[in-house]
């Protein structure tokens, strides 16, 4: 069977996966999970030669790639997948998700399954305004959300933040109408009802038909630079139901992280959706739901467990060193470099 004839839905003994963004916590967690699977060969890629996850795999499986925002990023990723015999691609960087999804058919044509949500799901979750519009309704708690400059009849304070972007970058509290009016009109910013209660992250796994298989809530006990560095899994029916409803509304397949926050009355409402593996995935894995491995089985057409229970578990995170010979450090790419992968 040639590479172009291979169907990712037909499992064969063993497979090769490529994880992008190996310098980020999500990439590292996927690499570590899949390295423990006997029949999987794990390749790691990143634009940075000092990305720690590159050095969790053997030297011949480390790959530098163009930045996700580069016009030729997907071309080079396609060529890398083809030349290294990749069966499944795990993109983990926000800016890579949409460009890869737009060319999913080209990956499929060379036998590569992409383990990430559909283009429609990505477009309606990476844009927080479109997310609020898609999820709004009487059956799903969604905070009121307007474009900046459209309305001023709010119960203050309110939250103003960019429509796109992750973490807490650009998010600020606006105390009154005068301060909100002073910000002017900007369609790239949204105004949102302030949710004053505790925040939760729910890691959600949905099959290729959109059926939610697992929803694992986590409390974020301590956050550093937008990443949870201490947390615990929580069995909470309301959080699981709400996250499952959000996943259904956006048509989720594979994995996403649904962030919820409690209103003043204690009900959990939608905050945002990160349509990718989260950086705190190791806690969900340790609690009993190994989403990278389950996602791999899913896209390969392998059977999945009938139920995916998890246990309540807490964690704290620490910096871990990877020691290696200096000669193993990959040569960094200059901005003008072009990888000859074709």
N, C-alpha and C positions, 0 to 999 in steps of 0.2 A: 504494500500500500504506500503511495506517495504522500508527501506532506500535504499537498493540496486536496487529496482525497479523504484525509483523516477527518472524521466528525468528532468534535469534542463531546458530543452526547453519547458516544460509544466508548466505554472504558476499555483500556488495554492494560496489560500488566505494567505497572510503573508509569510515572509521568514526570515531566519537567515543568517547574513553575518559575516564573520571574516575578519578583517583588520589587516595585519601584519605591523611591523615597526611603531607601534603607538607612538614611540618617535620622529619620523621625521615629518617635516612639511607636506609632502604628506599624511602620515597616519592620521595626525590630521585633515587635510582638508576633507578627505573621511569620517572619523568618524563623524565630525560635519555635513556634508551634509546628511548622511544617518540617523542620529539621528532625523532629521526633517521629515522623511518619516513615516507616521503613522503605516504602516503594516510591518515595518522592525525591527527586533531585531539585534542590533549591538554588536558584541564581538570584543575586541581589544587584540592584543598580541604584545609582544616585548621580547627581551632577557634581557632587563634592567628593574629592578624593579622600577626605577625612571623615566621611560618613561612617559611623561606627558599625552599622549593620553590614557593611560590605565585608568586614573582616570576621564575621561570624560564619562565613562560608569559605570553602577552599579557594585558593588563589585563582584557579581557572574559571571560577564561577562569579567573579566580581567584574562589574561592568560600569564604566562611566558613560553617562548619556548627556545629551543636550538638555538645557533647562526646559522645564515644562512650558514656558511661555515662548520658546523659540519657534519660528514658523515651521522648521523642519523636524520638530521633536517627534511627531508621530511617524514620519517617514523613517527616522532612524530607529524608533522603537519597533516598528514593523520588521525592518531589516534584521535587527538584533534577534527578535523572536524567530524569524525564519532561519537564520544562520545557526542558532543554538538549539533548534528543535524544541522550542517552548510549546507546551500544551495549554497552559493556563497562565493568564496574566493577572496579577493583583496590583492595580494602581492605587496608591495611598495618598497622593498629594492633590489637594483641591484643584490646583490649576491644570492638572493633567486629566481630570475626570471627563470634562466635556469634550475636549479634543479627541480623546480616545473613543468615547462613546459615539461621536459623530462618524467614526470610521470603523465601527464594530464589525461591519460586514467584511471589510478588508482583512481584519484579524481572523474572522471565521474562515475566509477563503484559503488561508494558509494553515488552518487547523488549530487556531488559538481561541480558546474560550476566555472572555473577559469577565472576571469576577467582580463586577460592580453594577450598580443600578442602571436602568435604562436612561436614555437621553432625556425623555420627558420627565422622569423622576428627578434627575439632576437639575434640570432647568427650573423646576418648581420647588426645589428645596434650597439650592444655592442662592436663590433670590428670595429674601425674607418677605418681601411684599407679596410676591406671587404665592409663596407658601401660605401666608395668612389668608389670601383669597381662596386658595384651593381647599383649605381645611375649615373655613368659616361655616358655621351651621349650628342649629339648635342642639345637635347631639354631640358636639365636640367643643370643649372649652378652649377658645382662642381669644387672646387679648385683642382689643380694638387696635387696628393698625391703619395708619393713613400716611400718604406721602407728605413730606415736610412742606408746610405752607398751605395745605388744603383746608385744615380745620383748627380751631382754637378753643372749642367748647369741650375741654378736657377736665377731668378731675386731677388736679396737679398734686405732686410732681409727675412728670412723664419721662419716658426714656426716648432718646434720640440716638439712632445708630445707622450705619451704612446698610443698604439693601443687601450687599454682598460682603463677604469677608468672614473670618472665623475668630474665635477667641473674644477678648474684650476690647479689641482695637477699635477706636472711634466711638465707643459707647459712653454716653454721659447722661446724667440726670438733669432735667430742666425743671426748675422750681415753680415757675409761674408763667402766665400768658405773655407778659412783657418780654421775658427772656426767650420764649419760644418765637415770638414775632421778630425779635432781633436777629434770629438765625436766617430769616428770609425764606425763599422758596428754592427747593433743591430736590429734584426727582430721584437723585441717587441716595437720598436719606429718607428714613421713615421715622414717624412718631408712633410710639406704642404705649398702651396702658402699662403702668408700672405694676409689676408683680412683686410684692414685698416679702413673700415667704421663702421657705427653703427651696433650693434648687436640686434637681435630680437629673441624672443621665440614665437613659434606658437603652441598653444595647439590644437591637432587634435583628433577628434573623428571619428572612422570609424566603420561601422556595420560589422557583422560577414561574410558578403560577400566581404568586403574590400571597400565598397562604403563610401567615406568621407561624413559625415553628417555636420561637422562643422570644421572650421579652424579659430581660434581666435588669431591674432597676439598681442603680448605684447612687449612694450619696457621695457628694464631693466634700470631704471633710477638710481638705486643704488643697488649694489650687495655686500653681506657680506658672506664670506665663501662659495661662489658659489651659494648662494640663493638670489633671488631678494627680497629686502626689501622695494623697492619703484618702482612703475611701472605704466603703463597705457595701456589699450587696444587701438588698432589702427585699423581703417578700411582702409586696403591697399590691393588692388586687386592683386598686384604683389606678396606680401608676402603670401597671401592666395593661389594663384595659385601655387607658388613654393612649399609650404609646402604640398599641396594636391598632386602634382606630386611626391614628395619624398615619401609620404605615399603609393601611388599606386605602386611605384617601389619596396618598401620593403615589400609589401603585408600586410600592417598594418590592424589589427582588434583591436577593443576597443580603447585604448588611448595611445598617445605618445606625446612627446614634441619635436618639430623640431626646431633646432636652426639655424638661418640664420645670415649672416653678409654681409654688402655691400662691393663690390669691389671698387677700386679707381674710376671706371666709374659710380658708383652708382647702378649697378645691384645687386640684392640680390642673394647670393650663399649659398650653403649648408655648414654648419659648423659641426654639428653632430646631432644625434637623441638619445634622452633618451626615451626608449620604456616602459614608465611607467607614472603614474600620477606625475606631477611636484610639487615642494614645493610651487609654487606661484599659485596653482589652485584656492584659494579663490577669486582672482581677476576675473578669467574667470567665476566662478560661479556667483559672484555679477554682472558681466556684462550681465548675462542672459542665460548662457549656463552651466547648472549644470551637468557636465560630470560624476561625480560619480553616481548620480541618473539615468541619461540616460544610462550609461553603465550597471547598475544593471537591468534596464528594458530590455535592449538589450539581455543580456545573459539569462534572464528568458523568452524570447520570447514575451514580451509585446510590444504593438504598440508604435512607436516613432513618434514625431511630423514631419510633412512634411517639415518644415523649422525651422532653429534654428538661428534666428537673435541675434545679440549682440549689445550693445551700447558702446560707448567710455567712459571709466571710469578710474580714477586714484586711486592709493592707496598708503598708507605708512603703514608699519607694526610695531608692538610694542610687547614687551614681556608681556604675560598675566599669572598671577598666578592662580594655582589651589590649593585651601585650603582644607585640609582634616584631619581627626583624624590620629595621628601617627600610630595607630593600623591598619589603612587601607593599609599602605605601604606593598606591597607584599614582602615576604622573598626573598632575592636575591639568585641566583643560583651560587654555586661554579663551577669552570670549569669542575670538574669531576662528577657533578651531572647528573643523568639520570632521566628524567621524566617518571613515570610509567603511561603512558596514554593508553597502550594496554589492 
